[in-house]
């Protein structure tokens, strides 16, 4: 630190500065002219790759996910080394404190049993879907997002956005999922007990698509933990760090996050650090 301070002082004799700080002049010149070690050069190169990946991941990856991304690109460094370089250079993922979002139920008796149990696995794509609604604040008001997620691939297979969190919104998301994936009869559709999902029109839509309804227990958001996890990622990696001026801007950013980043680029620890699209391709193969 003393040598670095001396180097940054211009207009003063080096010998006088060294005497003032009680360091040797020869030691300062040896430090100034010393070439970086091979380890320092390797760290500098690795840091460049870390910074590039940090930007490509939209500043959302933690140390382990970033290390896995480096390994996919052929880097052989250890995860603790990645963690140290991130900490030293102030590279941090965009995060906010997690919280549990609960929702009051609208029916005393759930219209469908809970067919999902921990650890929430699905044998193949299209066998189990989970659905829910969240909201995004903008200066022009709330924008609501309804989504349908495939439990096997973690891919968002259907989504819809609107200014009202009503049955029409969740029906539009389900319609997209059915048209895209054409699920086999008997596939499970899991949601909470919100009035949008317990409505007669939505239940009729499920029946027409051959889907078997399943619903979380009353007051148990953990029964739909996978969808809650997606909404947590969405908020921590996008909406908590954006200030949307209008609804159209929010729609564009949400579309980009879901279709470009989340489904096709984001590495998922639950998938062995593969993307949802890669998981789907693996299942097809």
C-alpha positions in Angstrom: 0.0 0.0 0.0 2.9 2.4 0.8 4.6 1.7 -2.5 1.4 2.2 -4.4 0.8 5.6 -2.7 4.4 6.7 -3.5 3.8 5.7 -7.2 0.7 7.9 -7.4 2.5 11.0 -6.1 3.8 13.2 -8.8 6.1 16.2 -8.4 7.9 14.9 -5.3 11.3 13.1 -5.1 10.9 9.4 -4.6 13.8 9.3 -2.1 12.1 11.9 0.1 8.7 10.0 0.0 10.4 6.7 0.9 12.2 8.4 3.8 8.9 9.9 5.0 7.2 6.4 5.0 10.2 4.6 6.3 10.6 2.3 3.4 13.7 1.7 1.2 14.1 3.3 -2.1 15.5 0.1 -3.7 12.6 -1.8 -2.3 10.2 0.6 -4.0 11.9 0.4 -7.4 12.0 -3.4 -7.1 8.3 -3.4 -6.5 7.6 -1.0 -9.3 9.6 -2.9 -11.9 8.5 -6.4 -10.7 6.7 -8.3 -13.4 3.3 -10.0 -12.5 3.6 -13.6 -11.7 2.1 -16.4 -13.8 -0.7 -16.8 -11.2 -1.5 -13.1 -11.4 -1.7 -13.2 -15.1 -4.0 -16.2 -15.0 -6.2 -14.5 -12.5 -6.4 -11.4 -14.7 -7.5 -13.6 -17.7 -10.0 -15.5 -15.5 -11.3 -12.2 -14.2 -12.0 -11.0 -17.7 -14.0 -14.2 -18.4 -15.9 -13.8 -15.1 -16.8 -10.2 -15.9 -18.0 -11.1 -19.4 -20.1 -14.0 -18.1 -21.4 -11.7 -15.4 -22.7 -9.3 -18.0 -24.1 -12.0 -20.2 -26.0 -13.5 -17.3 -27.5 -10.1 -16.7 -25.7 -9.9 -13.4 -27.9 -12.7 -12.0 -25.5 -15.6 -11.4 -24.0 -16.3 -8.0 -20.5 -17.8 -7.5 -21.5 -21.5 -8.0 -23.7 -20.8 -11.1 -21.0 -18.6 -12.6 -18.4 -21.3 -11.9 -20.7 -23.9 -13.7 -21.0 -21.6 -16.7 -17.2 -21.2 -16.8 -16.8 -25.0 -16.8 -19.3 -25.3 -19.7 -16.9 -23.1 -21.7 -13.9 -25.2 -20.9 -12.5 -23.3 -17.9 -10.9 -25.6 -15.3 -10.7 -23.3 -12.3 -12.1 -24.1 -8.9 -15.3 -22.6 -7.5 -13.5 -21.1 -4.5 -11.1 -19.2 -6.8 -14.1 -17.8 -8.7 -15.7 -16.8 -5.4 -12.5 -15.0 -4.2 -12.1 -13.0 -7.5 -15.8 -12.0 -7.4 -15.5 -10.8 -3.8 -12.2 -9.0 -4.4 -13.5 -7.1 -7.4 -17.0 -6.4 -6.1 -18.9 -8.6 -8.6 -22.3 -9.4 -7.1 -25.5 -10.8 -8.3 -28.6 -8.6 -8.3 -30.5 -10.0 -5.3 -33.1 -8.9 -2.8 -34.1 -10.6 0.4 -36.4 -13.5 -0.2 -40.0 -13.4 1.1 -43.0 -15.7 1.1 -46.0 -14.5 -0.8 -49.2 -15.9 0.5 -52.7 -15.5 -0.9 -56.0 -15.9 0.8 -58.3 -18.6 -0.6 -61.6 -18.0 -2.2 -63.3 -21.3 -1.5 -63.9 -23.1 1.7 -63.6 -26.6 0.1 -60.8 -27.0 -2.6 -62.3 -28.3 -5.9 -59.4 -30.6 -6.5 -57.0 -32.7 -4.4 -53.3 -31.9 -4.0 -51.6 -34.4 -6.4 -48.1 -33.1 -5.9 -45.7 -33.9 -3.1 -42.1 -33.1 -2.2 -39.7 -33.3 -4.0 -41.9 -32.1 -6.9 -40.6 -34.2 -9.7 -42.0 -35.1 -13.1 -41.1 -38.2 -15.1 -41.1 -36.4 -18.5 -41.9 -33.1 -20.2 -45.7 -32.4 -20.4 -46.6 -34.7 -17.5 -46.9 -32.0 -14.8 -47.6 -28.3 -15.2 -47.7 -25.7 -12.4 -49.4 -22.3 -12.7 -49.8 -19.1 -10.8 -50.1 -15.3 -11.1 -47.7 -12.5 -10.0 -47.7 -8.7 -10.4 -45.2 -6.2 -11.6 -45.3 -2.5 -10.6 -45.0 0.2 -13.2 -45.6 4.0 -13.0 -48.8 3.4 -15.1 -50.2 0.8 -12.6 -49.9 -2.9 -12.0 -49.1 -5.4 -14.8 -50.1 -9.0 -14.0 -48.3 -12.0 -15.3 -49.9 -15.5 -15.4 -47.5 -18.3 -16.2 -47.5 -22.1 -16.7 -44.3 -24.0 -16.0 -43.3 -27.5 -17.0 -42.1 -29.3 -13.9 -39.7 -31.6 -15.7 -37.9 -29.0 -17.8 -38.6 -25.9 -15.7 -39.5 -24.2 -18.9 -42.3 -21.5 -19.0 -44.6 -23.1 -21.6 -47.4 -20.6 -21.4 -47.8 -17.0 -20.2 -50.0 -14.0 -20.5 -49.9 -10.4 -19.3 -52.7 -8.0 -18.6 -54.0 -5.2 -16.4 -56.4 -7.4 -14.5 -55.6 -10.6 -12.6 -58.8 -12.4 -13.7 -59.8 -15.7 -15.1 -59.3 -14.5 -18.7 -55.7 -13.9 -18.0 -54.9 -17.4 -16.6 -57.0 -18.9 -19.4 -54.8 -17.1 -22.0 -51.7 -18.5 -20.4 -53.1 -22.0 -20.4 -54.3 -21.7 -24.0 -50.7 -20.8 -25.0 -49.3 -23.8 -23.1 -51.8 -26.2 -24.7 -51.3 -24.9 -28.2 -47.5 -25.1 -27.8 -47.1 -28.5 -26.1 -50.4 -30.4 -26.7 -50.2 -32.4 -23.4 -51.2 -36.0 -23.3 -54.6 -36.8 -21.6 -54.2 -37.2 -17.8 -51.3 -34.7 -17.4 -51.5 -32.8 -14.1 -52.2 -29.1 -13.9 -51.4 -27.8 -10.4 -52.3 -24.3 -9.0 -53.4 -22.7 -5.8 -57.1 -22.2 -4.8 -57.4 -18.7 -6.3 -60.8 -17.8 -7.8 -59.2 -17.6 -11.3 -58.3 -21.3 -11.1 -61.4 -22.5 -9.3 -63.8 -20.8 -11.8 -66.1 -22.9 -13.8 -64.8 -21.5 -17.1 -61.2 -22.5 -16.2 -62.1 -25.9 -15.0 -64.0 -26.5 -18.3 -60.9 -25.4 -20.2 -58.8 -27.9 -18.2 -61.2 -30.7 -18.9 -61.3 -29.9 -22.6 -57.5 -30.1 -22.8 -57.5 -33.5 -21.0 -55.7 -32.0 -17.9 -56.1 -33.4 -14.4 -56.6 -30.5 -11.9 -54.5 -30.4 -8.7 -54.5 -27.7 -6.1 -52.3 -26.6 -3.2 -53.7 -27.0 0.3 -55.3 -24.0 1.9 -52.7 -21.5 3.1 -49.7 -23.6 2.0 -47.7 -21.7 -0.7 -44.9 -24.4 -0.4 -47.2 -26.8 -2.3 -46.5 -24.7 -5.4 -42.9 -24.1 -4.5 -41.5 -24.5 -8.0 -43.6 -21.7 -9.4 -42.9 -19.6 -6.4 -39.2 -20.1 -7.1 -39.6 -18.9 -10.7 -41.4 -15.7 -9.6 -38.7 -15.2 -7.0 -36.0 -15.4 -9.7 -38.0 -13.1 -11.9 -38.2 -10.5 -9.2 -34.7 -10.8 -7.9 -33.1 -10.8 -11.3 -35.3 -8.3 -13.1 -38.3 -6.4 -11.6 -36.7 -5.4 -8.3 -33.9 -3.6 -10.3 -36.1 -2.0 -12.9 -38.3 1.1 -12.8 -40.9 0.6 -15.6 -42.3 3.8 -16.9 -45.3 2.2 -18.7 -47.0 -1.2 -19.2 -45.6 -1.7 -22.7 -42.0 -1.4 -21.4 -42.7 -3.9 -18.7 -44.3 -6.3 -21.2 -41.2 -6.1 -23.4 -38.8 -6.7 -20.5 -40.8 -9.6 -19.2 -41.0 -11.2 -22.7 -37.3 -10.9 -23.0 -36.6 -12.3 -19.6 -38.9 -15.4 -20.1 -38.4 -16.3 -23.8 -34.8 -15.2 -24.3 -33.0 -15.5 -21.0 -34.9 -17.8 -18.6 -36.0 -20.6 -21.1 -32.9 -20.6 -23.3 -29.9 -19.1 -21.4 -30.3 -19.3 -17.7 -28.5 -22.3 -16.0 -30.7 -24.1 -13.4 -29.1 -25.8 -10.5 -32.1 -28.2 -10.2 -31.4 -29.3 -13.8 -27.7 -30.0 -13.3 -26.8 -26.5 -14.5 -28.6 -26.9 -17.8 -31.1 -24.6 -19.4 -34.8 -25.6 -19.7 -34.4 -25.9 -23.5 -31.4 -28.2 -23.0 -33.3 -30.3 -20.5 -36.1 -30.7 -23.0 -33.7 -31.7 -25.8 -32.1 -34.2 -23.4 -35.4 -35.7 -22.6 -36.3 -36.0 -26.2 -33.1 -37.7 -27.0 
